Amino acid sequence: MATKTIYTPKLVDIQKAATTLKEVVAVTPLMPNLNYSSTFKANVFLKREDLQLVRSYKIRGAYNKISSLTKEELANGIVCASAGNHAQGVALACSIKQIKGTIFMPSPTPKQKVEQVKMFGKQYVTIELIGDTFDEAYKAAKEFSDNLKKTFVHPFDDEKIIEGQATVGLEILQQTKQPIDYLFVPVGGGGLASGLSTVFKILSPKTKIIGVEPAGAPSMKTAIEENKVVKLEKIDKFVDGAAVQQVGNLTYNICKEFLDQMVTVAEGKVCQTILDMYNKDAIVVEPAGALTLAALDQFKKEIKGKNVVCIISGSNNDITRTAEIKERALLYNGLKHYFIIRFPQRSGALREFVMDVLGKNDDITFFEYSKKTSREDGPAVVGIELENKEDLPALITRMKERNFFGEYLNDKPNLFEFLV
């Protein structure tokens, strides 16, 4: 029985992809970052794929794939599924090639990304918003393309997509003469990680390559641990550019062989990193774009004194998400806390809570209460922001001493999501 050959990108095909992309894709800068270099006592460089025309690296794979199609396939039109960035790359490629494309996106996709797809695709693309997750949109797109015999442009599990994304690695190695000790790459479906890790294993084999996933969608980490591609039953869709339930078969095999380590980062940590990058460096990134920098804390000792490259994969962030980003960051840092507070139904109860229970630097940021005429006390859901996370135990003690404390909600996710 013949052994099945596992696909691995060839350097010659990656170089060919670079030539194909030359007139379409920007050579994004590899920039030293003073803040993170100082924090980790390392030489931290950012590969700024957020500065592409479509504000992510996805144009590389999309254009390379579409450029490989025959005249007949191009004339028949293409189909894709995407949470946003791949869709923009495909849309721009359709516009450049002047071919028809149908793009399926999950219904919760940020409006900003949907509008960008329309703008890049012009009259050449049609958008279908279907399902709650990428995987549901993907299923609908596959059925549509199969029924109409149109070419499906996969967001990650395709040879030409992987070879296109791999050109990021060629650029990095051309942009620095220093040896790169660590390369941090975000992982969703695995297309970028597959391409980058292939290039580095060929041209810079001593570089340690770290894949980074959101903690709420560890599809590649789980696959590698279980030695097979698995479909996660439930994922947190917040890091929409990297939240997939199942990685690709091609990408899994490459990442399993070439990645040195897979790690996850809490969504709250990602949010704090987004805020830090904006406040300290005036860099706007989407959640997936912050993954690699958010992972550096886990390697603080290892990267000291080393040359480190972090891929900033995209900047397609919707400004309407800012409040949620701040909220998640505060929760992660232990500065935002939600309680069920039982207020005695008497005049002056709220004043007593504010004056005698809250600390002088505590701030009420959420308050929801309905008075009950037939009860001695009435529950309220109260959100409190602290100046220091160490103030929480004393706050809870004061609540209990004065009989206000009902329940702490931060560690009860089901109840928390229902009430807040």
C-alpha positions in Angstrom: 0.0 0.0 0.0 1.4 3.4 -1.1 2.2 5.9 1.6 0.2 9.1 1.3 2.5 12.1 0.5 2.1 15.0 2.9 2.2 18.4 1.1 5.0 20.8 2.0 5.5 24.1 0.2 8.6 24.2 -2.0 10.8 27.3 -1.9 10.7 27.6 -5.7 6.9 27.9 -5.5 7.0 30.4 -2.8 9.5 32.5 -4.8 7.2 32.2 -7.8 4.3 33.5 -5.6 6.4 36.5 -4.6 6.9 37.3 -8.3 3.1 37.0 -8.9 2.4 39.3 -6.0 5.0 41.9 -6.8 2.7 44.4 -8.4 -0.2 43.9 -6.0 1.2 43.4 -2.5 3.1 45.9 -0.5 6.5 45.0 1.0 5.5 45.8 4.6 8.1 47.2 7.0 9.9 45.2 9.6 10.0 47.8 12.4 11.8 47.8 15.7 9.5 48.5 18.6 11.0 50.5 21.5 8.3 49.8 24.0 8.2 46.1 23.8 12.0 45.9 23.4 12.4 47.8 26.6 9.8 45.8 28.5 11.3 42.4 27.6 14.9 43.5 27.3 15.0 42.0 23.8 15.1 43.3 20.2 11.5 43.1 19.3 10.5 43.7 15.6 7.0 44.0 14.2 6.2 42.7 10.7 3.5 45.3 9.9 1.1 43.3 7.7 -1.6 45.6 9.0 -0.2 48.2 6.5 -1.3 46.2 3.4 -3.9 47.9 1.2 -6.5 45.5 2.6 -5.0 46.0 6.1 -4.0 42.3 6.5 -1.7 39.7 4.9 -4.6 37.8 3.4 -4.3 39.5 0.0 -1.1 37.4 -0.5 -2.8 34.0 -0.5 -6.0 35.2 -2.2 -4.3 36.8 -5.1 -1.8 34.0 -5.6 -4.6 31.4 -5.7 -6.8 33.4 -8.0 -3.9 34.1 -10.3 -3.3 30.3 -10.7 -6.8 29.7 -12.1 -7.5 28.9 -15.8 -9.3 31.4 -18.0 -12.4 29.1 -17.9 -12.3 29.0 -14.0 -11.9 32.8 -13.9 -14.8 33.3 -16.3 -17.1 31.1 -14.2 -16.4 33.1 -11.1 -15.1 32.2 -7.6 -16.6 31.7 -4.1 -15.1 32.1 -0.7 -16.0 32.0 3.0 -14.4 34.4 5.5 -14.7 36.1 8.8 -13.4 39.3 7.1 -9.8 39.6 6.1 -9.7 36.8 3.5 -12.9 38.3 2.1 -11.2 41.6 1.6 -8.2 40.0 -0.1 -10.5 38.0 -2.4 -12.6 41.1 -3.1 -9.6 43.1 -4.2 -8.3 40.2 -6.3 -11.7 40.0 -8.0 -11.7 43.7 -8.7 -8.1 43.6 -10.1 -8.9 40.6 -12.3 -12.4 41.8 -13.1 -14.0 38.5 -12.3 -17.2 37.8 -10.4 -17.0 36.6 -6.8 -19.5 35.5 -4.2 -18.3 36.0 -0.6 -20.0 34.2 2.4 -19.4 35.8 5.8 -20.7 35.0 9.3 -23.6 37.2 10.3 -21.7 38.7 13.4 -18.8 39.9 11.2 -18.1 43.5 12.2 -19.8 46.0 9.9 -16.5 47.7 9.2 -15.2 44.5 7.6 -18.3 44.0 5.5 -18.1 47.6 4.2 -14.5 47.2 3.3 -15.3 44.1 1.3 -17.9 46.0 -0.6 -15.4 48.8 -1.2 -12.6 46.6 -2.5 -14.8 44.3 -4.6 -16.8 47.1 -6.2 -19.4 45.7 -8.6 -17.5 42.4 -8.9 -18.5 40.8 -5.6 -21.7 39.7 -3.9 -21.8 39.3 -0.1 -23.9 36.7 1.7 -24.1 36.9 5.5 -24.9 33.5 6.8 -24.5 31.6 10.1 -23.0 32.6 13.5 -19.5 31.3 12.9 -16.9 31.0 10.1 -17.6 27.3 9.9 -21.3 27.8 9.2 -20.5 30.4 6.5 -17.9 28.0 5.1 -20.5 25.1 4.8 -22.9 27.4 3.0 -20.2 28.6 0.6 -19.0 25.1 -0.2 -22.6 24.0 -1.0 -23.0 27.1 -3.3 -19.7 26.5 -5.1 -20.4 22.8 -5.6 -23.9 23.4 -6.9 -22.8 26.0 -9.5 -19.4 24.4 -10.3 -17.5 27.5 -9.2 -13.9 27.5 -7.8 -13.8 27.7 -4.1 -11.0 29.9 -2.7 -10.3 28.4 0.7 -9.1 30.9 3.4 -6.2 28.7 4.5 -6.2 25.0 3.5 -5.0 25.4 -0.1 -1.5 25.0 -1.5 -1.6 28.3 -3.4 -3.0 30.1 -0.4 -0.2 28.8 1.8 2.5 29.7 -0.8 1.1 33.2 -1.0 1.1 33.7 2.8 4.7 32.3 2.9 6.0 35.3 1.1 5.8 37.2 4.4 8.7 35.0 5.5 10.8 35.7 2.4 10.4 39.5 3.1 11.3 39.2 6.8 14.6 37.4 6.0 15.4 39.9 3.2 14.8 42.8 5.6 17.3 42.0 8.3 20.8 40.7 8.4 20.5 39.8 12.1 19.7 36.2 13.0 16.1 35.8 14.2 15.9 33.9 17.4 12.1 33.8 17.8 9.3 34.2 15.4 5.7 34.6 16.8 2.9 34.0 14.3 -0.9 34.2 14.9 -2.8 31.0 14.1 -6.4 30.7 13.0 -6.8 28.1 10.3 -3.0 27.9 9.9 -2.3 29.2 6.4 0.1 32.0 7.5 1.8 29.7 10.1 2.2 27.0 7.6 3.8 29.2 5.0 6.1 31.1 7.4 7.3 28.0 9.2 8.2 26.4 5.9 10.3 29.3 4.8 12.1 29.6 8.1 12.8 25.9 8.4 14.5 26.1 5.0 16.3 29.4 5.3 16.6 30.0 9.0 16.3 26.6 10.7 17.6 27.9 14.1 14.7 30.3 14.5 12.2 29.1 17.1 8.7 29.4 15.7 5.8 30.0 18.1 2.2 29.7 17.0 -0.3 31.8 19.0 -4.1 31.2 19.2 -6.9 32.8 21.3 -7.6 30.8 24.4 -11.3 30.6 23.4 -10.5 28.9 20.0 -7.4 26.6 20.4 -8.1 24.5 17.3 -4.5 24.0 16.2 -3.1 23.4 19.7 -5.8 20.8 20.3 -5.2 19.1 17.0 -1.4 18.9 17.6 -2.0 17.5 21.2 -4.5 14.9 19.9 -2.5 14.1 16.9 -5.4 14.7 14.5 -7.6 17.5 13.2 -10.5 18.0 15.5 -13.6 20.2 15.5 -14.1 22.2 18.6 -17.7 22.1 19.8 -17.7 25.7 21.1 -15.4 28.7 20.5 -15.2 32.3 21.7 -15.6 34.3 18.5 -14.2 37.5 19.9 -10.8 37.2 18.1 -12.7 36.8 14.8 -9.7 36.8 12.6 -8.3 33.7 14.3 -11.4 31.9 15.8 -12.1 28.8 13.8 -13.5 25.5 15.1 -11.3 23.3 12.9 -8.0 23.9 11.2 -7.1 22.6 7.7 -5.6 19.2 7.0 -2.8 20.7 5.0 -2.0 23.4 7.6 -2.2 20.9 10.4 0.4 18.6 8.9 2.8 21.4 8.2 2.3 23.2 11.6 2.7 19.9 13.5 6.0 19.3 11.8 7.5 22.8 11.7 6.1 24.8 14.6 8.3 24.5 17.7 5.4 25.4 20.1 1.7 26.3 20.2 0.5 28.6 22.9 -2.8 30.4 23.7 -3.6 33.8 25.0 -6.6 34.9 27.0 -9.0 37.2 25.1 -8.7 39.8 27.9 -4.9 39.9 27.5 -5.4 40.4 23.8 -7.7 43.4 24.6 -5.2 44.9 26.9 -2.5 44.6 24.2 -4.8 46.3 21.7 -5.2 49.2 24.1 -1.5 49.4 24.9 -0.5 49.4 21.2 -2.9 52.3 20.5 -2.0 54.3 23.6 1.8 53.8 23.4 2.6 53.3 19.7 -0.5 54.8 18.0 -0.9 51.4 16.2 -4.5 50.3 15.6 -4.8 46.5 15.4 -7.7 44.0 15.3 -7.8 41.3 18.0 -5.9 38.7 15.8 -3.3 41.3 15.1 -2.4 41.6 18.8 -2.1 37.9 19.4 1.7 37.6 19.0 2.6 40.6 21.2 0.1 39.4 23.8 2.0 36.1 24.0 5.4 37.6 24.9 4.8 37.6 28.6 4.9 33.8 28.5 8.4 33.9 27.1 9.9 36.7 29.2 12.9 34.8 30.4 13.6 33.0 27.1 13.6 36.0 24.8 15.7 38.3 27.0 18.6 39.6 24.8 17.2 37.8 21.7 16.0 39.0 18.3 12.3 38.6 18.2 9.8 39.1 15.3 6.1 39.4 15.9 3.7 39.3 13.0 1.0 42.0 13.2 -1.5 40.3 11.0 -4.2 42.9 10.5 -5.8 46.2 11.6 -9.4 45.7 10.5 -10.9 46.7 13.8 -14.4 48.2 14.2 -14.4 51.3 16.4 -17.8 50.2 17.8 -16.0 47.3 19.6 -13.9 49.7 21.7 -16.2 49.5 24.7 -16.1 45.7 24.7 -12.4 45.7 24.3 -11.9 48.0 27.3 -14.4 45.9 29.3 -12.6 42.6 28.6 -9.3 44.2 29.4 -10.5 45.5 32.8 -12.1 42.1 33.6 -8.8 40.3 32.7 -6.7 42.7 34.8 -9.0 42.3 37.8 -10.1 45.9 37.8 -13.8 45.4 36.8 -16.1 43.4 39.0 -19.8 42.6 38.9 -22.0 41.7 41.8 -25.5 41.0 42.8 -26.1 43.5 45.6 -29.0 43.2 48.0 -30.2 46.6 48.9 -32.5 47.0 51.9 -35.7 48.6 50.7 -35.5 51.7 52.8 -34.5 55.2 52.1 -30.8 55.9 52.4 -29.7 52.4 51.5 -28.0 53.4 48.2 -26.3 56.4 50.0 -25.0 54.0 52.7 -23.6 51.7 50.0 -21.8 54.6 48.2 -20.5 56.3 51.3 -19.6 53.4 53.5 -19.0 50.4 51.3 -17.3 51.7 48.2 -13.7 52.7 48.5 -12.8 56.3 47.7 -11.3 55.4 44.3 -14.0 52.8 43.3 -16.4 53.7 40.5 -19.9 52.3 39.8 -20.0 51.7 36.0 -23.1 49.6 35.8 -26.3 49.6 37.8 -29.5 47.7 37.2 -32.2 47.6 39.9 -36.0 47.1 40.1 -37.8 47.9 43.5 -39.9 45.1 44.8 -42.8 46.2 47.1 -43.3 42.8 48.8 -39.7 42.1 49.8 -37.4 43.4 52.5 -34.5 43.8 50.1 -34.1 44.1 46.3 -31.3 42.7 44.2 -29.3 45.0 41.9 -26.6 44.0 39.4 -23.8 46.4 40.0 -20.5 46.8 38.0 -17.6 48.4 40.0 -14.3 49.5 38.5 -11.3 49.5 40.9 -8.2 51.6 40.8 -6.1 48.6 42.1 -7.1 44.9 41.9 -5.8 44.4 45.4 -8.8 46.5 46.7 -11.3 43.7 45.9 -11.1 41.6 49.1 -11.6 44.7 51.3 -14.6 45.8 49.2 -16.3 42.4 49.5 -15.6 42.4 53.3 -17.4 45.8 53.6 -20.3 44.5 51.6 -20.7 41.5 53.8 -20.3 43.4 57.1 -23.2 45.7 56.1 -25.3 42.9 54.5 -25.2 44.1 51.0 -23.3 41.2 49.4 -25.4 38.8 47.3 -23.2 37.1 44.8 -20.0 37.7 42.9 -20.5 37.3 39.1 -17.1 37.4 37.5 -16.4 33.7 38.2 -19.9 32.6 37.1 -19.8 33.0 33.3 -23.2 31.6 32.5 -24.9 33.9 35.0 -22.7 36.8 34.1 -23.5 36.6 30.4 -27.2 36.4 31.2 -27.3 39.4 33.6 -24.7 41.7 32.1 
